Amino acid sequence: MRTDDFWQLIDRAREGGGGEPDAVAARAVALLAERDPEDIVGYAHHQRRVLAASYRVDLWGAAYLINGGASDDGFEFFRGWLMTQGRAVFAPAVTDPDSLAELPRVRSAALSGEEFRCEAMLAVPWEAYRKATAAELPAGRDPVPVPDLNDFWDFDDEEEARRRLPRLAALFVEPPEE
């Protein structure tokens, strides 16, 4: 499976259902399970690459601001949600996490307190493989290196948040009045 195929499958899964993350994940499982097992393994490889590429300190900081905190698992689940938004949202968010402030749903979360997470999206290749073959997805033969996160900053430091993520900080450090 090529990278474009990976994202096209997610885009197809996003169609209908109002784009709710768990529904996107369920449709992705169903679509992927219709493919050859090799394609499912390829999807798993691309998912590992996408997650490794998005394992960035400033994106973690964005998740922390948006969700009111983000543990290790919380950051994983946030990136699962981010995958459900498709490549057009995911790629810019990895490059410039502050771009998430432009998403209407994120903007409204500043008032509503909605949190963005989708654990189910992380399980898509395993669920699809099990559904297609009645067996477990083979372990990846080519582990993807995860970037070093030694550049952590104090996500609770409001001034640092304003400096690094000014648009998100404007929404979540001092939420707008209703």
C-alpha positions in Angstrom: 0.0 0.0 0.0 1.3 3.4 -0.9 0.9 6.5 1.2 -1.7 8.0 -1.1 -3.7 4.7 -0.8 -3.5 4.9 3.0 -5.0 8.4 3.0 -7.6 7.7 0.3 -8.9 4.8 2.5 -9.3 7.2 5.4 -11.0 9.7 3.2 -13.5 7.1 2.0 -14.1 6.1 5.6 -14.8 9.8 6.4 -17.7 9.9 3.9 -21.1 9.8 5.6 -21.7 9.5 9.4 -20.9 13.2 10.1 -17.2 12.5 10.4 -17.5 11.2 13.9 -14.1 9.7 14.8 -15.3 6.3 16.0 -17.6 5.9 13.0 -14.6 6.8 10.7 -12.5 4.1 12.5 -15.3 1.5 12.1 -15.7 2.3 8.4 -11.9 2.2 7.9 -11.9 -1.3 9.5 -14.7 -2.5 7.1 -13.0 -1.0 4.0 -9.6 -2.3 4.9 -10.9 -5.8 5.8 -12.2 -6.1 2.1 -8.6 -5.9 0.9 -5.8 -8.5 0.6 -4.0 -9.2 3.9 -0.8 -7.7 2.3 -2.6 -4.4 1.9 -3.7 -4.5 5.6 0.0 -5.1 6.6 0.9 -2.1 4.3 -1.7 0.0 6.0 -0.3 -0.9 9.4 3.2 0.1 8.2 2.0 3.5 6.9 0.1 4.1 10.2 3.3 3.5 12.1 5.1 6.0 9.9 2.3 8.6 10.3 2.3 8.2 14.0 6.1 8.4 14.2 6.1 11.6 12.0 3.5 13.2 14.3 5.3 12.3 17.5 6.4 15.9 17.9 6.7 18.1 21.0 4.7 21.1 19.7 1.9 18.8 18.5 1.8 17.3 21.9 1.6 20.8 23.3 -1.3 21.5 21.0 -3.1 18.4 22.2 -2.4 19.4 25.7 -4.0 22.8 25.2 -6.9 21.6 23.2 -7.8 18.6 25.4 -6.9 20.3 28.8 -4.1 17.9 29.3 -2.5 14.9 27.4 -0.8 12.0 28.9 1.2 9.6 26.7 -2.0 7.7 25.9 -3.9 10.9 25.6 -1.4 12.1 23.0 -1.7 8.8 21.1 -5.5 9.0 21.1 -5.4 12.6 20.0 -3.3 11.6 17.0 -5.8 8.8 16.3 -8.5 11.6 16.2 -6.2 13.7 14.0 -5.9 10.8 11.5 -9.7 10.6 11.3 -9.6 14.2 10.0 -7.7 13.2 6.9 -4.5 14.1 5.3 -5.6 17.7 4.5 -5.8 18.4 8.3 -3.2 15.9 9.5 -0.2 17.1 7.4 -0.5 20.8 8.2 -1.0 20.0 11.9 2.2 18.1 12.0 4.1 20.9 10.3 2.4 23.7 12.2 0.3 22.4 15.2 -1.0 26.0 15.7 -2.9 25.6 12.4 -5.4 23.5 14.4 -6.8 26.8 15.7 -8.4 27.3 12.3 -10.6 24.2 12.5 -14.2 25.2 13.4 -14.6 22.2 15.7 -11.4 23.1 17.6 -12.5 26.7 17.9 -15.8 25.6 19.3 -14.1 23.3 21.7 -12.6 26.3 23.4 -16.1 27.1 24.6 -17.6 23.6 24.9 -14.6 21.8 26.4 -15.0 19.0 23.8 -11.9 16.7 23.8 -10.5 15.1 20.7 -9.4 11.5 20.9 -10.0 8.3 18.9 -8.4 5.2 20.3 -10.3 3.0 17.8 -8.4 4.6 14.9 -5.2 3.2 16.2 -6.6 -0.3 16.2 -7.8 -0.2 12.6 -5.2 -2.5 11.0 -5.4 -5.1 13.8 -9.2 -5.2 13.7 -9.3 -5.3 9.9 -6.7 -8.1 9.7 -8.5 -10.1 12.3 -11.8 -9.6 10.5 -10.3 -10.5 7.1 -8.2 -13.5 8.1 -9.4 -14.6 11.6 -5.7 -14.3 12.6 -3.5 -11.7 14.4 -1.7 -9.0 12.4 1.9 -10.1 12.0 4.4 -8.0 13.9 6.0 -5.2 11.8 9.3 -6.3 10.3 10.5 -2.8 9.8 10.1 -0.7 13.0 9.7 3.0 12.4 12.0 5.1 14.6 10.3 7.5 16.9 11.8 11.0 17.1 13.6 12.1 20.3 11.4 14.4 22.4 14.2 16.1 24.4 12.8 19.5 23.5 9.9 19.3 25.9 8.6 22.5 27.3 6.2 23.0 30.3 2.8 22.8 28.7 1.3 24.5 31.7 3.5 27.6 31.2 1.0 30.0 29.7 3.7 32.4 28.3 5.5 29.5 26.6 2.2 28.3 25.1 1.6 31.8 23.8 5.0 32.0 22.3 5.0 28.5 20.7 1.3 28.2 19.8 -0.2 31.7 19.8 -3.5 31.0 18.0 -4.3 27.9 20.1 -3.2 29.8 23.3 -5.6 32.6 22.4 -8.4 30.1 22.4 -7.4 27.8 25.2 -5.2 29.7 27.7 -7.7 32.6 27.8 -10.9 31.1 26.2 -13.1 33.6 24.4 -16.2 34.9 26.0 -19.4 33.2 24.9 
